[in-house]
């Protein structure tokens, strides 16, 4: 029989069930990009570089277009070594589409008519939640580039166990043993939810609890963005 995921109120890594791991973040990490960032959250490491806005002559749209390129480095996951170099999986293409949708909404596209903004992600180490880390990285990189937005975007994940526990920011071990996992993407300053994606099944009450917990975490991550940008500004004087 498997050991419980929570023993005496603590998970294996020492966290409480509803405690998240504060990520390590930096901006200005890529030369020649308008803005860039690096986010590390335990087993996940990802960079985001912003290029643009660039004027487009072949796009009839009046507002700007947000384009996402989501790449996983060949050394980031053993399975990728058996495929063509840096070939995106269908899951990664879905993540790219979700990122495009989120930031296509968040960016004040009317401020950049007939132009394109490119977000280039590179996953250096794949963890259980590289999507949420990528969302945070994109918000930091866009702010670093001075791109105007309705609000920053943040995301958080929670898993539900068979005995009714909700685990925030789960590890890969925890998600494997969970009955369901959901990720919530938010505009924390506006108090808006952009999307909720869930795999597995849970009661409506459990799902609602998970969404509320993720939204609370998204607000905390907003403060991480503000602190990272302030420290970078102070360092660059």
N, C-alpha and C positions, 0 to 999 in steps of 0.2 A: 504494500500500500504506500502511495506517495505521501511524503510529509506535507502538512498544511503549508500554504503559502504565507500565512501570517501566524506567528507564534508569539504569545505574550505581547501582542500589540505591535510587533515588529516584523518587517519582511526580511528576507535573507540578506539584503544589502544594508540593513539597519534603519531603513526609512519606515515611517508610519504608513498605513494603507493609503491615506490621502495626502501624501507628501511628494512633491515633485523635485527633480534634480535641477538646481539652477544651472543653466548653460553658461559656457565660457564664450564670449563674443569679442570680435574686433572688426573694425572697418578700415578701408583704405589699404587692402591687402593685394590688390591686382593693379599692376602698372598699365597705363593707357586706357583704363576703363573710366567711365564717368563717375562710377561709384562701385564699391565692392565690399564684401564682408566675408567673415569666417565664423562659423558656429560649431561648437563642439559640445555634445551632450552625452557623456559617458561613452557609449560604443558608436556614436554617430559623429561624423565629421563632414561638413559640407561647406563649399564656397559658393558665392553668388556674385557675378559681375554684371554690371549694367552698362549697356552701350546705347547711346541715343539721348534724346530723341533725334532720329535721322529723318530728313525729308524724303518722302517717297513720291515718285512720279507715276507709278503704275497702279496706285491704289486710289480708287475713286472716292473712298470714304473721307468725310470731312474731319472726323476725329482721329486720334492716333490709334495705332494697333499695338497691342502688347503681345510680344512673341516670346515663348519659352523654349529653351533648349535644355533638356534634362539628361545628364550623362553620368554614368557610374564608371569610375576608373577601373581598369581591368584587374588591378590588385585589390580592389575593395571587397570583392566577394569571390570565393573559390569557384563558384559556378560560372562566373563570367570568363574564366580562363578556358572553359570548354566551348565558348561561343566565339563569334567574330569579335574582334577588338571593339570594346565599348558599344556593342550592339544593344539598344534598349529593349527591354522586355515589354510585354503588353501592360504589365502593372506600372512600369515607368512611364509609358505613354499616357496612361490614365492619370498619373500624378502630374505630368506636364500639362494635360488638359485642365485639370483642377486648378493648378497654379495660374494658368492663363486666365481662367474664368474669374478667380478671386482678385487678381491684380488688375485685370481689365476693368473690373468694377471699382476697385479702390483708387486707381490713378485718375486724376482729373484730366481725362482724355481731351476734353474740349480746350484745354490750355495748350495743347500741342497738335494743332490741325495738320492733316496730311503728313503725318510722320509715324515712325515706328520706334518703339522702345523694346530692346532685347534684354531678356534676363537669361544669363547663361549659368546653369548650375553644374557643379562638379562634385559628386559624392566621393570623398576620399576614403571614407570608412562607413560601410553600411550597417546601421543599427536597426532596431525594431521600428523606429519612427522617424525615418529620414524625411517624410513629408512635413511633419510639424517643424523640424529643424530647418527645412528649406523655406517654409513660410517665414520663419523668423529671419533667416538670412536675406530673403528678398526685401523685407521691410527695412532692414538695416541698410542694404545696398542702395535702395531707392532713396532713402533719406540722405545717405552719404552723397548721392548724385544730385541732390536738390530737386528731385522730381516731386511736384505737388500732388497730394493725395487727399481724398475725403477723410481718410483715417489710415493708420497703420493696420496691418493684418497680423494676427497671431493665431496659433492653433495648438490644441492639446488633446491628449488621448487618455482614455480610461478603459480598463478591462474589468469584467465581472466574473467572479468565481462561482462555482456550483453551490457554495454554501452562503451566497448572498453578499459577499464582500466586494467593495468597489476599490480597485487599485489604480491610483493615478500615475501617469507616466510609467507604464509597465515595462518590465524587462522582457526579453525574448522568451525566457522560461515561463514567465507569468502569462504571456499572451498564448503560448502553446497550451497551457492548462486552463485557460479561460473559456467560459461558455459563450462569451460575446465580447467584442471590443469596438469602441466607437471613437471617432475623431471629430471634434468640433472646431470649425474655423470662424473666427469672430473679428468684428471691428470694435475693439474694446472701448474706445473713447465715445463712440456713438451708441454703445450698448446693443449692437446688432449682431445677429448670427448669420453668417454667409452660407454655411453648409453644415450638415451632420451626416457622416457616413458610418454605417455600422455593419459589421460582419457578425454572424451568429444571432442567437435569439435571447431576449430578456423581457421581463415584464415591463409594462409602460412606466410603472413607478421607478424601477431600477434605471431605465433609460433616462427618465427625467432627472433623476439624481445625478447620473453621470454627466448629462449635458450641463447642469448647473455647476458641477464641480469643474468641468473643463472651462466654462465661461469665467469662473473665478480665477483659474490659472492663466487664462488668456489676458486678464487684467494685470496679473502679476508680471507677465512677460512684457506687457507694455512698458512697465517700469524698467525692465532690463534693457529695452531699446533706448529709453531716455538716458539711462545711466551710461551705456556704452558710447552714445553719441557725445554726451557731455564730457566724459573722460578723454575721448579722442580730440575734442575741441581744445580742452585744457592742455593736452600734451603738445598739440601743434601750435599752440599759443597765438 
